[in-house]
Amino acid sequence: MTVGIVVVSHSARIADGLVELAGQMAADVAIIAAGGTEDGRVGTSFELIESALAQARSGDGVAVFTDLGSAVMTAETVLEMLDDDADEVRLVDAPLVEGTVAAAVAAAGGASLDEVVAAGESAWLRPAEQSTGLGEGASHEVAADSASDATVPDASARVTIVNEQGLHARPAAQLAAAAARFEAKITIGGADADSLLRIISLGASHGQEIEVAATGRDADQAVRELAELISSGFGEA
């Protein structure tokens, strides 16, 4: 089982579309839409959210993503009415689209509920912060010092991106899901490989050479398989 995802929006079309988008990158995750009202109007529905939670709930928990203010309040009301398993359901403070997609990819990789929530919340970071892990006040000097102190990886390889559209969302999701299988700290172009958003933020384009590096027990195998995945073009080339 994996962590389930519930998408709460004032619009059924937005919720359904986001479920379709996230499902392209996390096919094995239960991602359930709770958009609009029961009679098809724009708004939110206690009953629809409650039903979506029931469909998405598993032993691994559920992460709930919302759009505007009243969606948050309605979802909070539903959560307050839950039984003793309420701790298994978390309302995530994250941008709806980016947060849901990032969380779904993390869930597909077998992440825990805490890890799925963290993946969703990471969508608030600006691209530079996602790639470096540095906060808003960090200086270029700090970034340089961090780079110089970086641990030499146990294994690494440089590989050329063959996808015409570069490392866009779908291949980035495949990389993040594949990286989650290994007991190793893995980076793609210096970005944490377990983060979809950090990989996308690299903006790696067709023909660009990028480094895959890893440290840990599975380092050699991780680098080999991820490099092969990139070289294969993810089925697009």
Disulfide bonds with the S-S distance in Angstrom:
none
